[in-house]
Amino acid sequence: MLDKIKLLIAALLVVAGIAGFYLLPDLPTLVRVLMVFGGLVAGAVVTYFTEPGKAFFAFAGESRDEARKVVWPTRKETIQTTGVVLVFVFVMAVFLWVVDSSLLWVVGLALGQGN
């Protein structure tokens, strides 16, 4: 029950930051943006002290560690793969255009509207 109250408080902090942005238009934009940022940070801090929050932050940390283990492709590999994808998309577009045009022609003949 205590975790639910903490999560409600965290959500209210975020909403308060966003509400402050819109309800106080006379303040400088930087201050309004900092209000939103402060609400998000305060909400995250309160969320951290709940069981679901601790589980989420642990999961996020493990995800970051796993992402660091990934062997990312080189620039050359990325460009080559992108080129292959673009060529494939072009070929498929032409193929689907031919199929669509053919079906349109066949339907036109079937309905007696063909030339």
FENMO-V307377 format. One record per residue. N is the residue number from 1. PHI is phi as a letter, one per 20 degrees, with the letter a starting at -180 (NA if undefined). OMEGA is omega in degrees with one decimal (none if undefined). BURIAL is 1 if it has 9 or more other ideal C-beta (glycine too) atoms within 8 Angstrom, else 0. Layout:
N/PHI/OMEGA/BURIAL, N/PHI/OMEGA/BURIAL
This chain:
1/NA/-179.6/0, 2/f/178.0/0, 3/f/179.8/1, 4/f/178.4/0, 5/f/178.8/0, 6/f/179.0/1, 7/f/176.3/1, 8/f/177.8/0, 9/f/179.0/1, 10/f/179.2/1, 11/f/179.1/1, 12/f/177.1/0, 13/f/178.4/1, 14/f/179.6/1, 15/f/179.2/1, 16/f/177.7/1, 17/f/179.6/1, 18/f/179.4/1, 19/f/178.1/0, 20/f/178.5/1, 21/f/-175.6/1, 22/e/-175.6/0, 23/e/-179.9/0, 24/c/-175.4/1, 25/f/-178.7/0, 26/f/178.9/0, 27/f/176.0/0, 28/g/-177.4/0, 29/g/180.0/0, 30/g/179.7/0, 31/f/179.9/0, 32/f/178.0/1, 33/f/177.5/1, 34/f/175.7/0, 35/f/178.3/1, 36/f/179.5/1, 37/f/178.7/1, 38/f/176.7/1, 39/f/178.3/1, 40/f/-179.8/1, 41/f/179.6/0, 42/f/176.6/1, 43/f/178.7/1, 44/f/179.5/1, 45/f/179.0/0, 46/f/178.9/1, 47/f/-179.0/1, 48/g/-176.5/1, 49/e/172.9/0, 50/d/178.2/1, 51/f/176.8/0, 52/f/179.0/1, 53/f/178.1/1, 54/f/178.8/1, 55/f/179.8/0, 56/f/-178.7/1, 57/f/175.6/1, 58/f/178.2/0, 59/f/179.6/0, 60/f/178.1/0, 61/f/178.0/0, 62/f/178.3/0, 63/f/178.0/0, 64/f/179.6/0, 65/f/178.9/0, 66/f/179.2/0, 67/f/178.5/0, 68/f/-179.6/0, 69/e/-176.8/0, 70/f/174.3/0, 71/e/-176.3/0, 72/f/179.9/0, 73/f/177.0/0, 74/f/178.8/0, 75/f/-179.1/0, 76/f/179.1/0, 77/f/179.8/0, 78/f/-180.0/1, 79/f/179.6/0, 80/f/-179.7/0, 81/f/178.0/1, 82/f/177.5/0, 83/f/178.7/0, 84/f/179.9/0, 85/f/-179.7/0, 86/f/177.8/0, 87/f/179.4/0, 88/f/178.6/0, 89/f/178.7/0, 90/f/179.9/0, 91/f/179.6/0, 92/f/178.9/0, 93/f/178.4/0, 94/f/179.5/0, 95/g/-179.1/0, 96/f/176.1/0, 97/f/178.9/0, 98/f/179.3/0, 99/f/-179.2/0, 100/f/179.2/0, 101/f/178.9/0, 102/f/179.5/0, 103/f/177.2/0, 104/f/178.6/0, 105/f/-179.9/1, 106/f/178.8/0, 107/f/176.8/0, 108/f/177.1/1, 109/f/-178.5/1, 110/f/-179.3/0, 111/e/178.1/0, 112/m/-178.8/0, 113/d/-178.2/0, 114/f/179.8/0, 115/e/none/0
